[in-house]
């Protein structure tokens, strides 16, 4: 198992639930700190109802969440959203006790090769042989190429405390995108002394709509606080110091040239995978997560693609969706070895 974020934690828990012995599971990660949720995104308002986070935490018996100490997450209205830091705390607790049951390798996987029907995983300090390998390596924010602008990293823009440490008094900040991250970054910026914020976008905002147990635009629409802010300030009346321009508008080039800083909230791309000298870059099947015999992808780097009851196709991203993918795919993976 490579990766110890929410998807990796789900996979280790469900492997143990399926009767795989702990001494047959090697878990590779440099930090074991709940992945990027625990190390980068704690201050970000989530777009998932607390009830779904609790469903994730209670799915695997090996998580032993019923035995966990009190967490603030369990005190929040299940129909509300919350900061991701409140989710990170139980994830860290779960990963700590899962590590006591499996073989732990601290490090980053740098190479994957297949020989004699066994996968060899290399890190800087270890070599691990395995019949099957699950990659849950996560993703990193995408960037655009505007070298005249000083970039403010997304993880800073989404953290009010970190953003508040910057001197933006005379800055004109370009924010690219119209995603959940965009609608978190914009109010964060406007709460500082920034001179002006210019939001460049490609398409209208999209909102998730709840129909009982189903959600229209579940994985692509705005939810929670980001949706509420957008309805009032994007589809409503722009706040002072905020301007918006379509990227194909005649004003785009002139407005971009006047900016001094940039924040790129334009999505995520798969974190660099371990090198596979035998095949080069590997792709996965988005329906079942299979990359190669005995090699499988999970989590935000390898999201499941599905068609919802409304006929919309989208990549399914979120903790409970990673758990659902493990539940449906793991029986297949365990029978699709080398």
C-alpha positions as CSV (number, residue, x, y, z in Angstrom):
1,X,0.0,0.0,0.0
2,X,1.6,3.3,-1.2
3,X,0.1,6.4,0.4
4,X,-1.4,7.1,3.8
5,X,-4.0,9.8,3.0
6,X,-7.7,9.1,3.3
7,X,-7.7,6.6,0.4
8,X,-4.7,4.8,1.7
9,X,-6.2,4.6,5.2
10,X,-9.4,3.2,3.7
11,X,-7.5,0.5,1.7
12,X,-5.5,-0.7,4.7
13,X,-8.5,-0.9,6.9
14,X,-10.5,-2.8,4.3
15,X,-7.6,-5.2,3.5
16,X,-7.5,-6.1,7.2
17,X,-11.3,-6.4,7.2
18,X,-11.0,-8.9,4.3
19,X,-8.8,-11.1,6.4
20,X,-5.4,-10.1,4.9
21,X,-2.9,-10.6,7.7
22,X,-1.2,-7.4,9.0
23,X,2.3,-9.0,8.4
24,X,1.3,-9.4,4.7
25,X,0.7,-5.6,4.3
26,X,3.5,-3.1,3.8
27,X,2.4,0.5,4.1
28,X,4.6,3.1,2.5
29,X,4.4,6.9,3.2
30,X,6.8,9.6,4.2
31,X,4.7,11.1,7.0
32,X,1.7,9.0,8.0
33,X,-0.1,12.3,8.8
34,X,-3.4,11.7,6.9
35,X,-1.9,12.9,3.6
36,X,-2.6,16.4,2.3
37,X,-5.7,16.7,4.3
38,X,-3.6,16.5,7.5
39,X,-0.6,18.5,6.2
40,X,-2.0,21.2,3.9
41,X,-5.7,21.6,4.0
42,X,-6.7,21.7,7.7
43,X,-7.9,25.3,7.5
44,X,-10.1,24.7,4.4
45,X,-13.9,24.5,4.7
46,X,-15.0,21.1,3.4
47,X,-17.8,20.7,0.9
48,X,-19.0,17.4,2.4
49,X,-21.6,17.0,5.1
50,X,-20.3,15.7,8.4
51,X,-22.6,12.7,8.2
52,X,-20.6,11.4,5.2
53,X,-17.3,11.8,7.0
54,X,-18.8,9.8,9.9
55,X,-20.0,7.2,7.4
56,X,-16.4,6.8,6.2
57,X,-15.0,6.6,9.7
58,X,-17.5,4.0,10.7
59,X,-17.4,1.7,7.6
60,X,-14.3,-0.3,8.5
61,X,-14.3,-2.4,11.7
62,X,-10.5,-2.2,11.7
63,X,-10.7,1.6,12.1
64,X,-12.1,0.9,15.6
65,X,-13.7,4.4,15.5
66,X,-16.3,3.4,18.1
67,X,-13.3,3.1,20.5
68,X,-11.9,6.5,19.6
69,X,-11.5,9.4,22.0
70,X,-14.0,12.2,21.7
71,X,-13.4,14.3,18.5
72,X,-15.0,17.7,17.8
73,X,-16.2,16.3,14.5
74,X,-18.8,14.1,16.3
75,X,-20.3,17.2,18.0
76,X,-21.2,19.0,14.8
77,X,-24.6,18.9,13.1
78,X,-24.3,15.9,10.6
79,X,-26.1,18.0,8.0
80,X,-23.5,20.8,8.1
81,X,-20.0,21.1,6.6
82,X,-16.8,21.7,8.7
83,X,-13.1,22.5,8.4
84,X,-11.0,19.7,7.1
85,X,-8.8,19.9,10.2
86,X,-11.7,18.3,12.1
87,X,-11.6,15.4,9.8
88,X,-7.8,15.1,9.9
89,X,-7.7,14.5,13.6
90,X,-9.6,11.1,13.6
91,X,-7.8,10.1,10.4
92,X,-4.4,10.6,12.2
93,X,-5.7,8.6,15.2
94,X,-6.9,5.7,12.9
95,X,-3.6,5.6,10.9
96,X,-1.6,5.5,14.2
97,X,-3.3,2.3,15.4
98,X,-3.4,0.7,11.9
99,X,0.3,1.2,11.7
100,X,0.7,-1.1,14.8
101,X,-0.9,-3.9,12.8
102,X,1.1,-3.7,9.5
103,X,4.6,-3.4,8.3
104,X,5.4,0.3,8.0
105,X,8.0,1.8,5.7
106,X,8.6,5.6,6.1
107,X,9.7,7.0,2.7
108,X,8.6,7.8,-0.8
109,X,8.3,5.0,-3.4
110,X,10.6,5.9,-6.3
111,X,10.4,2.9,-8.6
112,X,8.1,0.0,-9.5
113,X,9.2,-3.0,-11.5
114,X,7.6,-6.4,-12.1
115,X,9.8,-9.6,-12.1
116,X,8.9,-13.2,-11.5
117,X,5.3,-12.3,-11.0
118,X,6.1,-10.1,-8.1
119,X,6.2,-6.3,-7.8
120,X,9.3,-4.7,-6.5
121,X,8.7,-1.3,-4.8
122,X,11.9,0.8,-4.1
123,X,12.3,3.7,-1.7
124,X,15.5,5.5,-0.8
125,X,16.1,3.0,2.1
126,X,14.1,-0.1,1.3
127,X,13.0,-2.7,-1.3
128,X,9.6,-4.4,-0.9
129,X,8.3,-7.4,-2.8
130,X,4.5,-7.7,-3.2
131,X,2.0,-9.7,-5.2
132,X,-0.3,-6.7,-5.3
133,X,0.3,-2.9,-5.0
134,X,-2.3,-0.2,-4.4
135,X,-1.3,3.4,-5.3
136,X,-3.0,6.1,-3.4
137,X,-0.4,8.8,-4.1
138,X,-2.6,11.9,-4.1
139,X,-2.6,14.9,-6.3
140,X,-1.0,18.4,-6.5
141,X,-2.5,21.7,-7.5
142,X,-2.3,22.6,-11.2
143,X,-0.5,25.8,-12.2
144,X,-0.7,28.1,-15.2
145,X,2.2,29.8,-16.9
146,X,2.2,33.5,-16.1
147,X,5.8,34.2,-15.1
148,X,5.3,38.0,-14.6
149,X,3.0,37.3,-11.6
150,X,4.2,36.4,-8.1
151,X,2.4,33.1,-7.2
152,X,0.6,32.7,-3.9
153,X,0.4,28.9,-3.4
154,X,-3.1,27.5,-3.1
155,X,-2.4,26.1,0.4
156,X,-1.6,29.7,1.5
157,X,-4.6,31.2,-0.2
158,X,-7.0,28.7,1.5
159,X,-5.6,29.3,5.0
160,X,-6.7,32.7,6.4
161,X,-3.9,32.7,8.9
162,X,-1.1,32.1,6.4
163,X,-2.6,34.5,3.9
164,X,-2.9,37.2,6.5
165,X,0.9,37.0,7.0
166,X,1.5,38.4,3.5
167,X,1.7,42.1,2.7
168,X,-0.8,42.6,0.0
169,X,-1.6,46.3,0.6
170,X,-0.6,47.4,-3.0
171,X,-1.3,44.0,-4.7
172,X,-3.7,43.2,-7.5
173,X,-4.2,39.5,-7.2
174,X,-5.4,37.4,-10.2
175,X,-7.4,34.4,-9.1
176,X,-7.9,31.8,-11.8
177,X,-10.9,29.5,-11.6
178,X,-14.5,29.1,-10.4
179,X,-14.2,26.0,-8.2
180,X,-14.8,25.3,-4.6
181,X,-11.2,26.4,-3.9
182,X,-11.8,29.7,-5.8
183,X,-14.8,30.5,-3.6
184,X,-12.7,29.9,-0.5
185,X,-9.7,31.9,-1.7
186,X,-11.8,35.0,-2.8
187,X,-13.3,35.8,0.6
188,X,-10.0,35.0,2.3
189,X,-8.3,37.6,0.0
190,X,-11.0,40.2,0.5
191,X,-10.6,39.9,4.3
192,X,-7.0,41.2,3.8
193,X,-5.7,44.6,2.9
194,X,-5.3,43.6,-0.8
195,X,-5.8,46.5,-3.2
196,X,-7.8,44.5,-5.8
197,X,-8.8,41.0,-6.7
198,X,-9.5,39.9,-10.3
199,X,-11.2,36.6,-10.9
200,X,-10.6,35.1,-14.3
201,X,-13.1,32.3,-15.2
202,X,-14.0,30.0,-18.1
203,X,-17.6,29.1,-17.2
204,X,-20.5,30.0,-15.0
205,X,-20.6,28.8,-11.4
206,X,-22.2,25.5,-10.8
207,X,-24.0,24.4,-7.6
208,X,-24.7,21.0,-6.1
209,X,-28.5,20.5,-5.5
210,X,-29.8,18.0,-3.0
211,X,-32.7,15.7,-3.9
212,X,-33.1,13.4,-0.9
213,X,-30.4,10.8,-1.1
214,X,-29.2,12.1,-4.5
215,X,-27.2,15.1,-5.4
216,X,-27.1,16.8,-8.8
217,X,-23.6,17.9,-9.7
218,X,-22.3,16.1,-6.6
219,X,-18.6,16.2,-7.6
220,X,-18.5,19.4,-9.7
221,X,-21.0,21.8,-8.0
222,X,-20.3,24.2,-5.2
223,X,-21.5,23.2,-1.7
224,X,-21.5,24.5,1.9
225,X,-20.0,27.9,2.8
226,X,-18.4,28.2,-0.7
227,X,-21.8,27.9,-2.4
228,X,-23.4,30.3,0.0
229,X,-20.7,32.9,-0.5
230,X,-20.8,32.5,-4.3
231,X,-24.6,32.9,-4.5
232,X,-24.4,36.2,-2.7
233,X,-21.2,37.6,-4.1
234,X,-20.7,36.1,-7.6
235,X,-24.2,35.5,-8.8
236,X,-25.3,38.4,-6.6
237,X,-23.5,41.7,-6.2
238,X,-19.7,41.8,-6.4
239,X,-18.0,43.0,-3.3
240,X,-15.8,46.1,-3.4
241,X,-12.3,45.4,-4.7
242,X,-13.5,42.3,-6.7
243,X,-13.7,42.2,-10.5
244,X,-14.4,39.2,-12.8
245,X,-13.5,38.6,-16.4
246,X,-14.2,35.7,-18.7
247,X,-10.8,34.4,-20.0
248,X,-11.9,34.9,-23.6
249,X,-13.2,38.5,-23.1
250,X,-11.5,41.4,-24.9
251,X,-10.4,42.8,-21.5
252,X,-8.5,39.7,-20.4
253,X,-5.0,40.6,-21.6
254,X,-5.1,44.1,-20.3
255,X,-6.5,43.1,-16.9
256,X,-4.0,40.3,-16.5
257,X,-1.1,42.6,-17.3
258,X,-2.2,44.9,-14.4
259,X,-2.0,42.1,-11.9
260,X,0.9,41.6,-9.6
261,X,0.1,38.2,-8.0
262,X,-1.6,35.0,-9.0
263,X,-3.5,32.2,-7.3
264,X,-4.3,29.2,-9.4
265,X,-7.4,27.4,-8.3
266,X,-7.7,25.4,-11.5
267,X,-7.9,21.8,-10.3
268,X,-5.4,19.1,-9.4
269,X,-3.2,16.7,-11.3
270,X,-1.8,13.3,-10.2
271,X,1.3,13.5,-8.0
272,X,4.3,12.1,-9.8
273,X,4.2,8.3,-9.7
274,X,7.0,5.9,-8.9
275,X,9.1,5.3,-12.1
276,X,8.1,2.2,-14.1
277,X,11.1,1.5,-16.4
278,X,9.3,-1.4,-18.1
279,X,6.4,0.7,-19.4
280,X,6.9,4.4,-18.8
281,X,3.8,6.3,-17.8
282,X,1.0,4.1,-16.7
283,X,-2.7,4.9,-17.0
284,X,-5.6,3.4,-15.0
285,X,-9.1,2.1,-15.9
286,X,-11.4,4.8,-14.3
287,X,-14.2,2.2,-14.0
288,X,-12.4,-0.4,-11.8
289,X,-9.0,1.2,-10.9
290,X,-6.9,-1.4,-12.6
291,X,-3.5,-0.2,-13.9
292,X,-1.9,-3.5,-14.6
293,X,-2.1,-7.0,-13.2
294,X,-1.5,-6.7,-9.5
295,X,-1.3,-2.9,-9.7
296,X,-4.3,-0.7,-8.8
297,X,-5.1,3.0,-8.3
298,X,-7.2,4.7,-5.7
299,X,-8.1,8.1,-4.4
300,X,-7.9,11.6,-5.9
301,X,-5.0,10.5,-8.2
302,X,-7.1,7.7,-9.6
303,X,-10.8,8.7,-9.1
304,X,-13.7,6.5,-10.1
305,X,-15.7,7.7,-13.1
306,X,-19.5,7.1,-12.8
307,X,-22.8,8.2,-14.3
308,X,-25.3,9.4,-11.8
309,X,-29.0,9.0,-11.9
310,X,-29.4,12.4,-13.6
311,X,-27.2,11.1,-16.5
312,X,-24.2,13.3,-15.6
313,X,-20.7,11.7,-15.8
314,X,-18.2,12.8,-13.3
315,X,-15.1,11.7,-11.3
316,X,-16.1,10.7,-7.8
317,X,-13.9,12.4,-5.2
318,X,-14.3,12.5,-1.5
319,X,-13.6,10.3,1.5
320,X,-16.8,8.3,1.4
321,X,-16.4,7.8,-2.3
322,X,-12.9,6.5,-1.9
323,X,-14.3,4.0,0.7
324,X,-17.1,3.0,-1.7
325,X,-14.5,2.4,-4.4
326,X,-12.5,0.2,-2.1
327,X,-15.6,-1.8,-1.2
328,X,-16.6,-2.5,-4.8
329,X,-13.1,-2.9,-6.3
330,X,-11.2,-4.8,-3.6
331,X,-12.8,-8.2,-4.3
332,X,-11.8,-7.7,-8.0
333,X,-8.3,-6.6,-7.2
334,X,-7.6,-9.5,-4.9
335,X,-8.3,-11.8,-7.8
336,X,-6.4,-9.9,-10.5
337,X,-2.9,-10.5,-9.4
338,X,0.2,-11.3,-11.4
